[in-house]
Each structure stands twice: as C-alpha cells, then as structure tokens.
Amino acid sequence: MKKNIQLFLVIIIISSCNHKKYENLNSLPFNELVAESDQIVIKLHDSTVEKQITSTESNPKKIFKVSAEKIDGFKSIFESAQKTGYCCCPTSNYSISLLDNNEEFGLFYVDTTEYKGKVRIYDCGYQYSYILEEQKWKRFLNETGK
C-alpha cells in the first residue's frame, strides 16, 4: 500500500512538471511570451456573427500562420504600442494563439473597431492590452498572408 502511494505521488510530480513551463509563461509579459513562441496563429473571425469570441474552436474566415522566422516581424509592430490596463468588453475580430511545439500556451484577441486608425490587442482575461497603429497591423497581416 505504501509503495502504491509513493508511486502515485511520483506520477503526479512528474506530470505536473510538464505543465509548469506553460503555467509560468502565462505570467510573463506579452513580449516575453512571443519570444517563447515557435509559431503564432492569427485567425480572422466574422465579427458580424460574434461580438465576443468565446472559443478558439469557432470557424475563422481566414488563418495567418506566423513561422518562427517571421516572429521578429510580429514583435516589431509593438515597438511604439501603448500598453494599457484592464479593458472591458472589446469586440473580438481576431484571435492570436502563441504556440510552442504545436501546443498553445498563450491566447490574445484583437479589436479593430473600437478606435479609428488603431487596434487593441488584449489578453483573454482582459487584464492588459496594447493599442497600436492599424496600418502596422494590416501591413503585417498582408506580408504574412503572402
């Protein structure tokens, strides 16, 4: 009986170690999360159907895959972005999934309608966001879509 309990504890400890990396990543600032990514998937959603994207499983209108080679280009659109605090109830037009070894560890959303000429990229818990020029966002998507 004692050996079974010990074996059970060892299994729990080993399995929890595999998820520790991703739990710690969720507490990092956005730019550090992006640096940990080996791929980014951006999905355009039909904002006329859904005001808030409630699931990453919804049917996107278009998918942009940002490879490891293009992640620096993604980071560059944030160079002059304004970081803000909590944001309430933005419209979700895009979702951004940060991946490492094909496993999602970060999820962000993009609102392209709240500000004229600007977009808001915010974390899925609404705790912080970045406001950046819409032109930079569109240019990056156009370059990625090629």
N, C-alpha and C positions, 0 to 999 in steps of 0.2 A: 504494500500500500504506500509506503514511504517513497519507494522508487518511482511509482506512478505519479505522485505529486511532484517530485523533483523533475521528472521528465516533462510533465505538463508545464511547469514553471520555465524550464529551458526553452520549450517551444514558444511560449508566449514572449519571452525576452527576445528570441531570435526574430520572430515575426514582427515585433514592434520596431526593431532596428531598421528593417527595410522601409518603414514608413516615416521614420524620424527625419530623413533628409527632406521630404516634401513638407512635413509639418513646420520645420524650421524655415524653409523657403517662403512659406506664406506670411511670415512675419518680417520679411525683408522688404526694403523699398523697391518700387517698381523697376528702376534701372538695374538693380542687382538681380531681380527675378528674370528680367530679359537676358541678362548676361549668363544666367544659368541655363537658358533655353538652347536647344539644338534645332528647334523648329518652332515656328509660330503659324497658327492657322487663324485667318481672319474670315469671318462669314458675314455676308450681307444678308440681312433679314428684311422681309416685307413689313415695313412699319405701318402700312395701312391695315394690316391684319392684326398685328400685335403691338400694343403700346409698350409693354414690357416683355422682354424675352424671359420666359420662366425656365427654359430648359435649353441646353446646348443641343438637344435632340431635334429641335424644330427644323423645318425644311428651309435651308438657306436658298436665296436666289442666286448667289454666287459665292465661290470659295476661293480665297487667295492663300497660297502656301508660301511662307517665307522660309527659305532654306537657311542653314547656318551661315552661308556666305553672304546673305543679304540682311542679317540681323543688325549689323552696324548701320545700315541704311535706315532701318526701323528706329534705332536708338537716336539717330541724328534728327529726326523730326521733333524730338522732345527738347532739343538744346535751348530753345527760348520759350518753352512751355511754362505756363503759370500753374504752380501746384496749389490746389485749394483743399479745404477741409470737407466735411460731410456735405453730401449733395442729396437732395430728396427728390425722388420721383422723375428722373430724366427719362426720355424716350430712348429705347434701345434700337438703333439701326444696324449696328454691327456687334459681333462678339469677337473677342480676341482670346484664343487659347494658347497658353505657353506650354510647350511640351519639352520633355527630356526623355530620350529613348522611347518615344511614342506614348509616353504617359503624361497626361495633363496634370500640371501642378499649380497653375495659375489661370484665373478667368477674369476678364475685364470686358466692359461694354463700352460702346461708343454712341454718343448722342450727337447727331449732325443738325438738329433742328432748333435747339434752344437758343443759340447765339448766331446772329448773322455774320458770316465770314469766319466762324470759329467752330471747333468741335470739342466735345468734352469726352475724355476717356476716363472711366471711373471703375473702381474695383467693385466686385459683385456684392460687397457688403456696404457700399455707398460711403465708406469711411473717408475716402480721399479721391481726388480726381486731378486730371491735368487738362488745362484748356490750351489748345494750340491752334495755329492758323489752319483753316480749312484747305487752303491752297497746298500746303505741305502734305496734308493727309491725302488729298486727291492725287497729287503728284506721285507719292509713294505707292498708292494702290495702282495707278496706271503703269508704273515701272514694274511692279510685281506681277501684274496681270499679263505682261508680255511673254 
